[in-house]
Amino acid sequence: MKLFYTLLFTILSFNAHAQYYIDLVVNFDTPFVQGGGWRYDSTRYTQWLNIDTVHYKHNQWQVGAPHKSLFSSAFTTPNVIVTDTANTCLPNDTSMFTLNVPKAAWLALRTLGFRYQLDIDTGDKVKIEVSIDTGLHWIDAMNDSLIDGLQHYGNLVPTHTWDTLTIANLSNMLIWDTSRVGVFSFRFTLITDSSTRPRDGWMMDNFSMFYPGEGVTQVNKNTQVKIYPNPAQNYINITAIYTIRDISIINVLGQTVLRKTCHTASASLDIGDLPKGIYLIKVDDTTQRFVKD
């Protein structure tokens, strides 16, 4: 079964405070929609979804129309992704799928939302994790304390009616240069206990990805601060048109790895001990990215 997408591209304005966004909806049904000069079809994005049957040989995730006791219809008919379209969950099982969401045009992902139903035992576990480095590191997307500003709205609780969960402020994790890397990976896992009580498991539909534009106001703010060289090896220099108060360097896991307080318009940080990679540097309320070679 192929995975299909709907795209809505809206330009709100192009004035001094330009605002624009792309809203991409995965509903497993629509072959394609053409609008705003953008055309997204099924053959281009089938690689977004990975149901791992190599590490999980009995992986129960399937795309199709649900025909179960409680899960009987999709939110947008006919198809969903569900732990088996017809049978109840296996006990003592782990099933996982990954949704790899690339950037849209020049924009980076801000929020991921979806509709879901959940029928599980008290000993069963559901997990949502996110990776910004193609699966090298995974972060619990439901633990808001792991990444500064990362939030979720709604909770994964048993429900036999369609509920909504949204993971927001994902741009706080954008530690890379989006010209080099532009994929968020979301991993959804259901782990069942030894109970043989019939349960329908987990069903999801209408994944919605929101890509906001960056207005001219933010771009102008970044021009007030210069960071060089970029890429850098041993030192990185910062100059501003105002007095700098605080500088922080953050790694791909959202951890502050270096911090400096100063009261001048320029500063130099020794980054020789940092591992090679892509970092976020915050100079007061301005944020930029740099590469450590």
Secondary structure as UniProt FT lines:
FT   STRAND          5..13
FT   TURN            16..17
FT   STRAND          19..26
FT   STRAND          32..35
FT   TURN            36..37
FT   STRAND          38..41
FT   HELIX           42..45
FT   HELIX           46..48
FT   STRAND          49..51
FT   TURN            57..58
FT   STRAND          61..64
FT   STRAND          80..83
FT   STRAND          94..102
FT   TURN            105..106
FT   STRAND          111..119
FT   TURN            122..123
FT   STRAND          125..131
FT   TURN            134..135
FT   STRAND          139..140
FT   TURN            141..142
FT   TURN            144..145
FT   TURN            148..149
FT   STRAND          151..153
FT   STRAND          159..168
FT   HELIX           170..173
FT   TURN            178..180
FT   STRAND          183..191
FT   STRAND          201..212
FT   HELIX           216..222
FT   TURN            223..224
FT   STRAND          225..228
FT   STRAND          235..240
FT   STRAND          246..250
FT   TURN            252..253
FT   STRAND          256..261
FT   STRAND          266..270
FT   TURN            272..273
FT   STRAND          277..283
FT   TURN            284..285
FT   STRAND          286..292
//
